[in-house]
């Protein structure tokens, strides 16, 4: 009978982001504005 090998999971199953990471992403998305002028797309971060 053939041997069955399984790889161990490298990452833990309950990976949750830190509150700082969520806050950073939300603030970044609030400050990001995208404009399309003709064929050009312009992204501006308003700080």
N, C-alpha and C positions, 0 to 999 in steps of 0.2 A: 504494500500500500504506500502511496506517495506521502511524503511528509508535508504537512501544511505549515507554512511560516506566515506569521503576521507581523507587520511592523508596529512598533509601539507608537502611540500618539505622542507627538512632540509638544503640542500645546495643550494646556489645561482646557477643559471644556467650558468652564464658567469664566471666560475672559470678559471683563467689564471695563469700559473706559473710565479714566479719572474724571472728576468734576472739572478740573482745570482744562482738560482736553475738550470737553463738551462746550465749556464757556468760550474757549479760544475759537472753536469752529463757528459757534453762533455769532460771536462778535465780528469775525472775519466776513461771514456771509452777509451780515447787516451792512458792513462798510463797503462791500463790493458792488460796483455798478457796471453794467455792460451796455454799450451803445453800438449800434450798427450805422455806419455812415457810408453809403454807397456799397462797395464790395468789401469794406474793411470793418472788422469788429474790434472795438476798443474796450478794454477793461480797466477801470480806475478804482483804486482803493482810497477811500476818503478817510483819513485819520484826523 
